[in-house]
């Protein structure tokens, strides 16, 4: 780390890349788990580039247990004018809950609306309700009163929904598969819980449009089009399709396994191919494989939708997504 410090001292503050280079030095400290809190504060408060300040806020959050003044630094970051820095600050403040840090999170409701920051604020508050609810009810929390009220109402509604869904999801997502009768009862119970349509749209946009779309809206056609799914499937079947995407699979959405000559094994949906290349989408990214390098190719009896998707959603998010999908009653698009 002495070499890093010496290199930092040689940097020219007038260099257009100065902020980026200072940020690189901070990442080096992070990689060695040797954070200099004074240097961190310098990057957080003095950098002209928002990306560098946001990076500093993330480091303060990730190393909050070893940085004595992490909470104070994150509260400073929450007052930054840039929404990305505010987002990182809200995330970090959720890890150091106290009345004071939650006041800083509430204060962010006074900033201009920003999707990702507001989403992070909601979940920061949702994870630490005991640290703020008393002061909020007593009218002692800062921020925009109207937006704060809307946020708190959504949190309270989501917490009730999540609490109702949790035991049934625990049955369905348990490591050891439960008996079919128990699983069916759990899926039936989930199908009967009502969620929030608008929150469900947000969950869909965050988690599903990498593979799906509704009609001709944003998204991809790597999975079934969601238009009209509420007509094709009842709520119980929608629950089953999220919990177990392999239960019923259309032929064109079956996953393909490819092994290459150098021992690489890939699995996903074939989205394009020609005599030279095969393009495989694994749920996150598209990979291009030369046909000449393929040693084995096999269509699997499983969906290209990744297993475990349900486990990546909060219980309330699962129910809200179900509500959104069940509401898609429009005519499905015709195959070309």
C-alpha positions in Angstrom: 0.0 0.0 0.0 3.0 2.3 0.4 3.5 2.1 -3.4 -0.1 3.1 -3.9 0.3 6.1 -1.6 3.4 7.2 -3.4 1.7 6.9 -6.7 -1.3 9.0 -5.4 1.1 11.7 -4.3 2.5 11.9 -7.8 -0.9 12.5 -9.4 -1.6 15.9 -10.9 -4.9 17.4 -9.6 -5.2 19.3 -12.9 -5.1 16.1 -14.9 -8.6 15.4 -16.5 -8.3 11.8 -15.3 -7.4 12.8 -11.7 -10.8 11.8 -10.2 -10.7 8.4 -12.0 -7.2 7.7 -10.9 -8.0 8.6 -7.3 -11.0 6.2 -7.6 -8.6 3.5 -8.9 -6.4 4.0 -5.8 -9.5 3.6 -3.6 -10.4 0.3 -5.4 -6.9 -0.9 -4.8 -7.3 -0.2 -1.1 -10.6 -2.1 -1.1 -9.0 -5.1 -2.9 -6.5 -5.3 0.0 -9.1 -4.5 2.6 -6.9 -1.6 3.7 -9.2 1.4 3.6 -7.7 4.8 4.5 -10.8 6.6 5.9 -9.2 10.0 5.3 -8.5 9.2 1.6 -12.0 7.7 1.3 -13.5 11.0 2.6 -11.3 13.0 0.2 -12.7 11.0 -2.8 -16.2 11.2 -1.5 -16.3 15.0 -0.9 -13.7 16.4 -3.2 -14.1 14.5 -6.5 -15.8 16.5 -9.3 -17.0 13.3 -11.0 -20.2 11.8 -9.6 -19.0 8.3 -10.5 -16.0 8.6 -8.2 -18.1 9.9 -5.4 -20.6 7.1 -5.9 -17.8 4.6 -5.8 -16.5 6.1 -2.6 -20.0 5.7 -1.0 -20.1 2.1 -2.1 -16.7 1.4 -0.5 -17.9 3.1 2.7 -21.0 0.8 2.7 -19.0 -2.4 1.9 -16.5 -1.7 4.6 -18.8 -0.1 7.2 -17.8 -2.6 9.9 -14.1 -1.6 9.7 -14.5 2.2 9.0 -15.3 3.9 12.4 -17.0 6.9 10.8 -18.8 5.0 8.0 -22.2 6.2 9.0 -21.1 9.8 9.1 -19.5 9.5 5.6 -22.7 7.9 4.2 -24.9 10.7 5.7 -22.6 13.2 3.9 -23.0 11.2 0.7 -26.8 11.3 1.1 -26.6 15.1 0.7 -24.8 14.8 -2.6 -26.7 16.4 -5.5 -26.3 13.4 -7.9 -28.9 10.6 -7.7 -26.3 7.8 -8.2 -24.4 9.0 -5.2 -27.6 9.3 -3.2 -28.5 5.7 -4.3 -25.3 4.3 -3.0 -25.7 6.3 0.2 -29.2 5.0 0.8 -28.0 1.4 0.3 -25.1 2.0 2.7 -27.3 3.7 5.4 -29.5 0.6 5.4 -26.6 -1.3 6.7 -26.0 1.0 9.7 -29.5 1.5 11.0 -30.2 4.2 13.6 -32.7 7.0 14.1 -30.1 9.4 12.7 -29.2 7.4 9.6 -32.9 6.8 8.8 -33.5 10.5 9.1 -30.9 10.9 6.3 -32.7 8.3 4.2 -36.1 10.0 4.7 -34.5 13.4 3.8 -33.9 11.9 0.3 -37.6 12.0 -0.4 -37.1 15.8 -0.8 -34.9 15.3 -3.9 -36.3 15.2 -7.4 -37.8 11.7 -8.2 -35.3 9.1 -9.5 -36.4 5.5 -10.0 -33.3 3.7 -8.7 -32.7 6.0 -5.8 -36.4 5.9 -4.7 -36.4 2.1 -5.0 -33.3 1.9 -2.8 -34.8 4.3 -0.3 -37.9 2.2 0.0 -36.0 -1.0 0.7 -33.6 0.8 3.0 -36.5 1.9 5.1 -38.3 -1.5 4.7 -35.3 -3.3 6.2 -35.1 -1.1 9.2 -38.7 -0.2 10.2 -38.0 -0.4 13.9 -35.4 2.4 13.6 -37.8 5.0 12.2 -41.4 4.1 12.6 -41.8 5.8 16.1 -40.3 9.1 15.0 -42.2 9.0 11.7 -45.5 8.5 13.4 -44.6 11.4 15.8 -43.8 13.6 12.8 -40.1 13.9 13.5 -38.8 12.6 10.2 -37.5 15.1 7.5 -38.3 14.9 3.8 -41.3 15.6 1.6 -44.4 14.8 3.6 -46.5 13.6 0.7 -43.8 11.4 -0.8 -42.9 10.0 2.6 -46.5 9.1 3.3 -46.8 7.4 0.0 -43.6 5.5 0.6 -44.6 4.4 4.1 -48.0 3.3 3.0 -46.4 1.1 0.3 -44.0 -0.4 2.8 -46.8 -1.2 5.3 -48.9 -2.8 2.5 -45.9 -4.8 1.2 -45.0 -6.0 4.7 -48.5 -7.4 5.3 -48.4 -9.1 1.9 -44.9 -10.5 2.4 -45.8 -11.8 5.9 -48.7 -13.7 4.4 -46.7 -15.2 1.5 -43.5 -16.1 3.4 -44.5 -19.5 5.0 -45.8 -20.8 1.7 -42.7 -19.7 -0.2 -40.6 -21.4 2.4 -42.4 -24.7 1.7 -41.9 -24.3 -2.1 -38.3 -23.1 -2.0 -37.0 -25.5 0.7 -33.8 -27.3 -0.2 -35.4 -30.7 0.5 -38.5 -31.1 -1.8 -41.7 -31.3 0.2 -44.5 -33.7 -0.6 -46.6 -32.9 -3.6 -49.8 -32.3 -1.5 -48.0 -29.8 0.7 -46.5 -28.0 -2.3 -49.9 -27.8 -4.0 -51.5 -26.4 -0.8 -48.7 -23.8 -0.6 -49.2 -22.8 -4.3 -52.9 -22.6 -3.9 -52.5 -20.3 -0.8 -50.1 -18.0 -2.7 -52.6 -17.8 -5.6 -55.3 -16.5 -3.3 -53.2 -13.6 -1.8 -53.8 -10.2 -3.5 -50.9 -8.0 -4.5 -50.3 -4.5 -5.9 -50.6 -4.2 -9.7 -48.3 -1.2 -10.0 -45.6 -2.6 -7.8 -45.9 -5.8 -9.8 -45.1 -3.9 -13.0 -42.0 -2.6 -11.3 -40.9 -6.1 -10.3 -41.5 -7.3 -13.9 -39.4 -4.5 -15.3 -36.6 -5.2 -12.9 -36.5 -8.9 -13.2 -38.2 -10.2 -16.3 -37.7 -8.0 -19.4 -34.3 -9.5 -20.1 -36.3 -12.5 -21.5 -39.9 -11.4 -21.8 -42.1 -8.6 -23.1 -45.8 -7.7 -22.9 -47.1 -7.4 -26.5 -44.8 -5.1 -28.3 -43.5 -3.2 -25.3 -39.8 -3.2 -24.1 -38.2 -6.5 -23.5 -37.1 -9.6 -25.4 -38.7 -12.6 -27.0 -36.3 -15.2 -25.4 -39.3 -16.4 -23.3 -43.1 -16.4 -23.9 -44.8 -13.1 -24.5 -46.7 -12.1 -21.4 -49.6 -10.5 -23.2 -52.8 -12.4 -22.4 -51.1 -14.7 -19.9 -54.0 -14.0 -17.5 -56.3 -15.5 -20.1 -54.1 -18.6 -20.8 -53.3 -19.4 -17.2 -55.2 -19.1 -13.9 -53.4 -17.7 -10.9 -52.4 -21.1 -9.6 -50.8 -22.0 -12.9 -49.0 -18.7 -12.9 -47.6 -19.4 -9.5 -46.5 -22.8 -10.7 -44.8 -21.4 -13.8 -42.6 -19.1 -11.6 -41.8 -21.7 -8.9 -41.2 -24.5 -11.3 -40.5 -23.2 -14.9 -39.8 -26.8 -16.0 -43.3 -28.0 -15.2 -44.6 -27.2 -18.7 -42.3 -26.1 -21.4 -43.0 -25.1 -25.0 -40.6 -26.8 -27.4 -39.1 -23.5 -28.6 -38.2 -22.4 -25.1 -36.4 -25.6 -24.1 -32.8 -25.1 -23.0 -29.9 -26.3 -25.1 -26.6 -27.7 -23.7 -23.4 -27.2 -25.6 -20.0 -28.7 -24.8 -17.0 -27.3 -26.6 -13.7 -29.1 -27.6 -11.8 -27.3 -24.8 -14.1 -28.6 -22.1 -16.4 -25.6 -21.7 -20.1 -26.5 -21.0 -22.8 -23.9 -21.7 -26.6 -24.0 -21.3 -29.3 -21.6 -22.4 -31.7 -20.7 -25.2 -30.5 -20.7 -28.8 -31.4 -17.2 -30.0 -29.5 -17.3 -33.4 -27.4 -19.6 -35.4 -25.8 -20.1 -38.8 -23.2 -22.3 -40.4 -20.4 -20.6 -38.4 -21.8 -19.6 -35.0 -24.4 -20.5 -32.4 -25.6 -17.7 -30.1 -26.8 -18.9 -26.6 -28.6 -16.8 -24.1 -28.1 -18.0 -20.5 -30.5 -15.6 -18.8 -27.9 -12.9 -18.3 -25.9 -12.5 -21.5 -25.6 -13.9 -25.0 -22.6 -16.0 -25.8 -21.3 -16.7 -29.3 -19.9 -20.2 -29.9 -18.1 -21.2 -33.1 -19.7 -24.3 -34.6 -16.3 -25.8 -35.3 -15.6 -25.7 -31.6 -18.7 -27.6 -30.5 -18.2 -31.2 -29.5 -21.7 -32.0 -28.3 -25.1 -30.3 -28.5 -28.2 -31.5 -26.8 -31.7 -30.1 -26.3 -32.6 -30.5 -22.6 -36.0 -31.2 -21.0 -35.9 -28.0 -19.0 -36.9 -24.4 -19.6 -34.5 -21.7 -20.5 -35.9 -19.7 -17.6 -33.3 -20.0 -14.8 -34.4 -22.1 -11.8 -34.5 -20.2 -8.5 -36.0 -17.1 -10.0 -38.7 -17.1 -7.2 -35.9 -17.2 -4.6 -34.5 -13.9 -5.9 -37.7 -12.0 -5.1 -38.9 -10.7 -1.8 -42.2 -12.5 -0.7 -44.2 -9.3 -1.3 -42.5 -8.9 -4.7 -43.6 -12.4 -5.7 -47.2 -11.7 -4.9 -47.1 -8.3 -6.7 -45.6 -10.0 -9.8 -48.4 -12.6 -9.7 -51.0 -9.8 -9.5 -49.4 -8.0 -12.5 -49.2 -11.2 -14.6 -52.8 -12.3 -13.8 -54.0 -8.8 -15.0 -52.6 -9.3 -18.5 -55.9 -10.2 -20.2 -55.2 -8.6 -23.6 -55.2 -10.6 -26.8 -51.8 -12.3 -27.2 -49.7 -11.4 -30.3 -50.0 -13.7 -33.3 -47.0 -15.6 -34.4 -45.4 -14.3 -37.5 
